[in-house]
């Protein structure tokens, strides 16, 4: 086995994972991809809005800020079709997007949502658009660099998820902890500076192997890159079930995540509690789950891994019930955050590997964007109703509902595993 090959199936920690330069790049690019999310469409912005006096229903509507993540396939052909003059097709676009993200994140910090949130929201929408565009390019580059083997993709995705979650720690917990010392503006400027990690990785990387682009007009490219992937799916057995599964897999998690900041604060948890337990400890649990999920895929295959990890992700929502009405119970917060984040890491590793296996590498940016956009639909559309649902149902009934919302995806995946078992594309063990 050469230096970049994967370990024997069943090894939990992989030395090549730390030697191979590609995995280190995935770690840094995952950091760059995860950095904007808490600041524009996640817990940091919602915390700022909560402290500015925004209502629960209005905070729920902030899910619409991230609609770009669910619609990025509409402009993803642009990144396959147009090559910047410097650094290549992937690296050239990444540098442009990362510099723009740095400026836009800093701009959010210079606004004042307490005096009127319009400008803050507008800049957050811009950050979400730029971040979704960055995701398109990073996903395409990742697929091109790591090849078609499921196990290699799984370990690469583990490195990516580690970087992504480290970014959530730095821009989530880090920003919240700094607010008390340097204010919201200073904290956002700190977060903007962290984009330098992604910029450094982009400059240090190399373009992956990619099929030559076929010259064609914009309308033809849109037809081939947006319409053709769906037509290809429609030619497969159970294509509709596959698409429904992709769209519904994260539904329960999406509904639960939107009003969490308000829920935690209503139970008496402080900003520092959420930063240290919810983000720092939660990060460790998620990273452990992502690594365990990658190992699990190598052991039992992607289909069974999806079922097991999806079931764990669904049941973990019931842990919120242990917090309802209990006040500031720190040990229970550790338990809830640990279980939820570990199971989310497991499910993310399996789900992203599954999506990567569906992609035609000739148009990797567009096709992965199409599939991942479907996965973002619940969070960015139905998720906007979460605040109103929690307000009308009460927290206990709301969290039971989020658990039940995950059942349809599990049923569809069981059907697919029975009727259409995925091919085993795991790496062969060493002789």
BELBELMO-V443799 format. One record per pair of residues at least 12 apart in sequence whose C-alpha atoms are under 6 Angstrom apart, sorted by the first residue. I is the first residue (numbers start at 1). GAP is how many residues later the second one is. Records with the same first field share a line. If there is no record, write none. Layout:
# BELBELMO-V443799
I = GAP, GAP
This chain:
# BELBELMO-V443799
4 = 16
8 = 421
9 = 289
10 = 289
12 = 283
23 = 133, 136
26 = 133, 134
27 = 132, 133, 136
28 = 135, 170, 173
29 = 169
30 = 130, 133, 134
31 = 132, 133, 136
32 = 166
34 = 130, 133
35 = 132, 136
38 = 134
40 = 84
41 = 25
52 = 62
56 = 331
57 = 330, 331
60 = 324, 326, 327
61 = 323
63 = 317, 321
64 = 316
65 = 60
66 = 62, 314
67 = 313
68 = 61
69 = 63
70 = 303, 306, 307
71 = 302
73 = 296, 297
76 = 290
77 = 289
90 = 47
91 = 111
102 = 90
105 = 87
106 = 82, 83, 86
108 = 12, 15
109 = 76, 79
110 = 75
136 = 229, 233
140 = 224, 225
144 = 64, 65
145 = 63
149 = 276
150 = 275, 276
151 = 147, 275
154 = 140, 199
155 = 139
158 = 132, 133
162 = 125
165 = 118
169 = 110, 111
171 = 20
173 = 102, 106
175 = 12
211 = 151
245 = 164
246 = 129
247 = 127, 128
248 = 161
249 = 160
251 = 127, 155
252 = 150, 151, 153, 154
254 = 125, 129
255 = 128, 131
256 = 146
259 = 128
267 = 60, 61
268 = 59, 60
269 = 59
282 = 55, 56, 59
285 = 53, 56, 57
286 = 55, 56, 59
289 = 53, 56, 57
290 = 55, 56, 59
293 = 53, 56
294 = 55
306 = 44
309 = 37, 38
310 = 37
312 = 31
313 = 30, 31
314 = 89, 92
316 = 24
317 = 86
319 = 17
321 = 75
